[in-house]
Structures are given as structure tokens and as C-alpha cells.
Amino acid sequence: MRFDDLSAPFVVEVDRETGCYMSSAGGMPERDFMFLYHDNRYHFYFCADQKWERQVFDIVVMDSMSERGTGASPPIQPFDMPVIRKNMEKFFRERWFLDSSKPRPARGELRKVVFSWNQPR
């Protein structure tokens, strides 16, 4: 599967039913880590970071944008957010934060995924 300039092995299927694919997508100077989110209804990029506390960590999902590294936050219907959250959480539980082509390493435990971005309606 190929989206924009991202392709396998970095783009991974997260959920077949919702058509969800995700990928690490590089970074930005003001936000270190960027990711692609694509499903049957939405296609956007978002920034995230890891917050470590000893051997456990949280993933904090921040800004979203319509294009890689630029663009307004795409409008997402509030009733779609639970599916997007579920897909993102599954992705981060299964894939390595620094390289989505690899499974998440055994070291460290993902405690939760926190969403701090405000979505336009």
C-alpha cells in the first residue's frame, strides 16, 4: 500500500474493517515525530511524542494537519473519534514509535495514548 510518498514496510495495516493504515512519516523541527493516518473516511498527518516515566510511557498525540507537515487540521466528526483513537492506540501498542516498519520493542510498557489536539468541527 502506498500513500503520498510513504509505502511498505513503513505503512502498515492497522484495521481491515475500517481500512486503516498508519505509518511513521518523519519529523518537523518544532515537533519531532510525525505520522500518517488513513482510513475509509480520513487521510491526515499528526504529530506525537513519547513521555517516559521510568519503564512506562505514554504517547501524546498533538497537532493534526491535512498534508505532510503543513495544512489546517482536517475536520473530523466527533462520532468518528472513538474509531480513530482505537486505531491509533492499536498502532502504537503494536509498532515501534521510532520506526513503524518494526514491531514495538519489549522494553518499556505503553500505559496510554493521550490526545491533546483540538479538532475543528
Backbone bond lengths (Angstrom), bond angles and torsions (degrees), N, CA, C in turn:
res aa  C-N    CA-C-N  psi(-1)  N-CA   C-N-CA  omega(-1)  CA-C   N-CA-C  phi
1 M - - - 1.450 - - 1.524 108.73 -
2 R 1.307 116.53 139.71 1.464 121.51 -178.03 1.527 109.32 -130.66
3 F 1.332 115.80 133.11 1.460 122.74 176.46 1.506 107.86 -132.56
4 D 1.324 117.11 126.08 1.453 121.94 -177.57 1.524 107.37 52.38
5 D 1.320 119.47 -122.87 1.463 119.84 177.80 1.527 111.78 -104.69
6 L 1.322 117.39 15.77 1.467 121.68 179.73 1.519 109.75 -102.68
7 S 1.328 116.46 139.56 1.459 120.07 179.70 1.521 109.63 -149.03
8 A 1.333 115.31 179.15 1.455 121.30 177.33 1.527 108.70 -57.12
9 P 1.301 119.92 145.81 1.464 127.22 8.47 1.521 113.97 -88.65
10 F 1.330 118.36 0.14 1.461 120.18 -176.02 1.525 112.88 -74.75
11 V 1.336 117.25 -36.94 1.459 120.90 177.60 1.521 107.77 -80.87
12 V 1.330 115.43 120.19 1.464 120.08 -177.08 1.528 109.99 -122.87
13 E 1.320 114.71 144.66 1.459 120.01 175.71 1.524 108.32 -74.07
14 V 1.318 115.86 127.71 1.466 121.59 179.50 1.519 110.19 -100.26
15 D 1.324 116.70 -44.57 1.459 120.85 -177.26 1.528 109.53 -149.22
16 R 1.310 116.19 115.58 1.471 121.18 -177.11 1.526 111.67 -66.60
17 E 1.333 117.62 -39.07 1.460 121.51 -176.73 1.533 112.20 -61.51
18 T 1.325 117.08 -41.85 1.470 120.07 -179.59 1.525 111.81 -92.44
19 G 1.328 117.83 -1.61 1.462 121.21 -178.70 1.510 112.30 68.54
20 C 1.332 116.47 29.27 1.459 120.55 -174.36 1.523 112.16 -85.13
21 Y 1.332 114.14 127.95 1.457 123.70 171.89 1.523 106.60 -127.83
22 M 1.326 115.98 143.07 1.455 120.76 177.22 1.517 109.74 -138.68
23 S 1.335 115.08 161.36 1.459 120.15 -178.56 1.520 109.85 -159.15
24 S 1.337 115.60 149.68 1.455 118.19 164.88 1.529 105.81 -70.29
25 A 1.342 115.85 147.34 1.468 119.16 -172.68 1.522 111.86 -138.56
26 G 1.316 116.98 32.89 1.461 119.62 177.59 1.504 112.59 86.02
27 G 1.329 116.36 -148.49 1.450 119.94 -176.89 1.508 112.24 -152.53
28 M 1.311 113.58 -178.81 1.461 122.24 178.08 1.527 106.74 -135.92
29 P 1.320 118.40 153.72 1.470 119.36 179.11 1.530 113.13 -57.93
30 E 1.337 116.92 -41.03 1.459 118.89 -177.39 1.526 113.45 -85.60
31 R 1.320 118.02 -15.43 1.465 123.72 176.51 1.521 106.28 -137.94
32 D 1.302 117.00 120.59 1.460 120.01 -171.72 1.527 114.91 -65.22
33 F 1.331 118.65 -42.30 1.459 120.49 -168.68 1.525 111.35 -122.77
34 M 1.337 115.55 128.70 1.455 121.84 -179.84 1.535 108.72 -120.62
35 F 1.339 115.41 148.59 1.454 122.15 -178.04 1.520 109.97 -137.56
36 L 1.320 115.50 153.66 1.455 123.52 174.70 1.522 108.41 -98.18
37 Y 1.321 116.35 138.34 1.464 122.27 170.07 1.521 107.21 -124.63
38 H 1.332 116.80 129.83 1.456 121.94 177.44 1.520 108.31 -141.95
39 D 1.336 116.80 130.36 1.465 119.99 170.34 1.528 108.02 -143.09
40 N 1.329 116.67 -168.67 1.468 120.28 -176.14 1.526 113.63 -64.56
41 R 1.337 117.69 -16.09 1.472 121.10 -177.35 1.525 114.35 -117.29
42 Y 1.331 117.71 -26.01 1.463 120.61 -171.25 1.523 111.95 -134.06
43 H 1.329 114.48 152.31 1.460 122.42 174.48 1.524 106.29 -145.69
44 F 1.337 116.73 112.94 1.455 120.06 -178.04 1.525 110.05 -157.66
45 Y 1.303 115.27 171.55 1.465 123.02 175.76 1.520 108.25 -113.78
46 F 1.319 116.00 154.94 1.459 119.91 176.93 1.521 109.53 -148.36
47 C 1.321 115.06 156.75 1.461 121.63 177.22 1.524 108.99 -102.82
48 A 1.313 115.89 147.00 1.464 121.13 178.97 1.520 108.47 -148.35
49 D 1.315 114.68 162.86 1.459 120.63 178.65 1.524 108.64 -145.21
50 Q 1.317 116.06 158.56 1.458 122.44 174.38 1.521 108.68 -99.56
51 K 1.333 116.12 135.72 1.463 122.18 174.79 1.532 107.07 -118.92
52 W 1.332 115.08 110.08 1.474 121.59 -175.85 1.517 111.44 -91.25
53 E 1.313 115.46 142.70 1.454 123.95 171.40 1.528 105.99 -139.53
54 R 1.315 115.31 96.33 1.466 123.45 -172.56 1.526 109.37 59.68
55 Q 1.332 117.91 -118.61 1.465 121.07 -176.89 1.524 113.89 -97.85
56 V 1.341 118.07 5.32 1.459 121.20 176.73 1.525 108.63 -115.02
57 F 1.316 115.86 154.19 1.456 119.41 179.30 1.519 110.63 -143.90
58 D 1.313 114.74 155.82 1.459 123.47 172.48 1.525 107.34 -111.47
59 I 1.307 116.01 151.13 1.457 122.08 169.93 1.523 106.02 -103.43
60 V 1.316 116.69 127.24 1.465 121.61 177.82 1.521 107.87 -108.21
61 V 1.325 115.92 114.72 1.455 122.80 178.50 1.520 107.33 -89.67
62 M 1.339 115.02 123.68 1.464 120.24 -174.53 1.520 110.71 -111.37
63 D 1.291 116.86 -127.62 1.467 123.15 -174.13 1.524 112.85 -59.29
64 S 1.326 114.66 146.32 1.463 120.22 170.51 1.524 107.49 -118.53
65 M 1.320 116.16 154.51 1.463 120.52 -178.69 1.524 109.66 -148.70
66 S 1.320 115.86 152.15 1.458 120.83 -174.80 1.525 112.64 -74.32
67 E 1.326 117.84 -26.09 1.457 121.86 178.77 1.516 109.06 -127.45
68 R 1.299 115.70 166.40 1.466 120.23 -177.37 1.531 110.17 -65.70
69 G 1.329 115.73 106.93 1.450 121.97 176.66 1.508 116.00 83.78
70 T 1.335 117.91 0.11 1.463 119.78 -177.07 1.525 109.66 -156.39
71 G 1.300 115.16 171.12 1.463 120.35 175.97 1.518 112.02 97.64
72 A 1.311 113.99 159.63 1.459 121.17 179.07 1.529 110.45 -70.23
73 S 1.320 114.86 158.57 1.464 119.20 173.26 1.517 108.64 -63.56
74 P 1.315 117.68 130.58 1.462 119.20 179.55 1.525 110.12 -70.22
75 P 1.340 117.59 139.33 1.462 118.63 177.10 1.529 110.10 -68.97
76 I 1.313 115.31 129.51 1.463 121.86 179.81 1.518 107.60 -123.15
77 Q 1.313 115.80 129.00 1.461 120.03 179.18 1.532 109.58 -65.57
78 P 1.330 118.09 135.75 1.474 120.83 -178.81 1.526 113.25 -54.71
79 F 1.333 118.01 -35.00 1.459 120.11 -178.96 1.530 112.81 -71.95
80 D 1.341 117.85 -12.82 1.468 121.10 176.31 1.530 112.85 -89.78
81 M 1.323 117.03 -16.08 1.467 119.77 -176.16 1.531 114.26 -60.01
82 P 1.337 121.18 -38.87 1.466 118.76 178.06 1.531 113.57 -57.93
83 V 1.325 117.24 -38.23 1.472 120.91 178.80 1.528 110.20 -68.52
84 I 1.334 116.91 -44.01 1.463 120.82 179.19 1.523 109.83 -61.99
85 R 1.317 117.06 -45.06 1.475 121.31 178.60 1.526 111.17 -60.17
86 K 1.345 116.04 -45.11 1.467 120.54 -179.84 1.522 110.83 -61.53
87 N 1.338 116.85 -43.71 1.460 120.43 179.81 1.527 111.76 -65.31
88 M 1.333 117.03 -42.28 1.466 120.13 178.66 1.522 111.04 -64.26
89 E 1.314 116.23 -43.25 1.467 119.07 179.53 1.527 110.96 -61.85
90 K 1.318 116.77 -43.42 1.467 120.19 178.59 1.531 110.10 -61.02
91 F 1.326 116.82 -45.07 1.463 121.22 179.23 1.532 110.66 -57.08
92 F 1.324 117.31 -49.85 1.463 120.07 -176.76 1.523 112.55 -71.83
93 R 1.316 118.61 -24.90 1.474 120.28 175.35 1.530 111.32 -74.26
94 E 1.326 117.10 -28.45 1.464 120.85 -174.41 1.524 114.59 -101.53
95 R 1.332 118.48 -28.56 1.464 121.11 -173.24 1.524 110.69 -112.48
96 W 1.323 115.54 153.03 1.457 122.06 179.52 1.523 108.86 -72.21
97 F 1.307 116.00 130.61 1.462 122.54 -178.03 1.529 111.62 -57.32
98 L 1.318 117.64 -39.68 1.461 121.62 -175.54 1.527 114.06 -83.31
99 D 1.333 117.55 -15.23 1.468 120.87 -176.70 1.528 108.36 -159.43
100 S 1.325 116.65 97.90 1.466 120.24 -174.04 1.526 113.94 -67.33
101 S 1.330 117.67 -8.47 1.465 119.11 177.28 1.527 111.18 -76.08
102 K 1.335 117.16 -9.20 1.468 121.39 -176.63 1.526 110.71 -118.62
103 P 1.345 116.32 148.99 1.465 119.17 174.61 1.530 110.13 -63.81
104 R 1.341 115.75 157.01 1.459 119.75 178.24 1.523 109.30 -64.84
105 P 1.328 117.35 131.96 1.466 120.15 178.69 1.532 111.32 -63.66
106 A 1.306 115.89 155.33 1.469 121.13 -178.44 1.527 112.24 -68.65
107 R 1.343 116.96 -26.86 1.461 118.33 -178.03 1.520 110.56 -69.82
108 G 1.299 115.87 137.22 1.455 121.04 -179.55 1.510 111.89 80.50
109 E 1.316 115.27 147.06 1.464 121.58 -179.02 1.523 109.26 -120.00
110 L 1.319 116.59 126.89 1.459 121.13 176.05 1.521 108.04 -75.21
111 R 1.336 115.70 117.86 1.461 120.45 -179.79 1.529 110.74 -84.29
112 K 1.346 116.60 -51.15 1.469 119.28 -177.87 1.519 110.38 -161.76
113 V 1.315 114.32 163.93 1.452 122.21 173.16 1.526 106.31 -109.81
114 V 1.330 115.67 124.24 1.460 122.50 -176.84 1.527 108.15 -109.42
115 F 1.320 117.20 134.78 1.456 121.81 179.41 1.522 109.04 -108.60
116 S 1.334 115.97 117.11 1.459 119.74 -177.86 1.524 112.38 -115.28
117 W 1.324 118.14 8.70 1.454 119.08 -179.13 1.523 109.49 -92.60
118 N 1.318 115.33 147.08 1.458 122.06 176.33 1.513 107.91 -97.71
119 Q 1.300 116.43 119.17 1.460 120.86 -178.40 1.519 111.45 -90.50
120 P 1.326 117.31 131.49 1.469 119.34 172.94 1.521 110.31 -68.51
121 R 1.282 116.32 152.22 1.478 120.39 179.57 1.504 110.25 -113.29
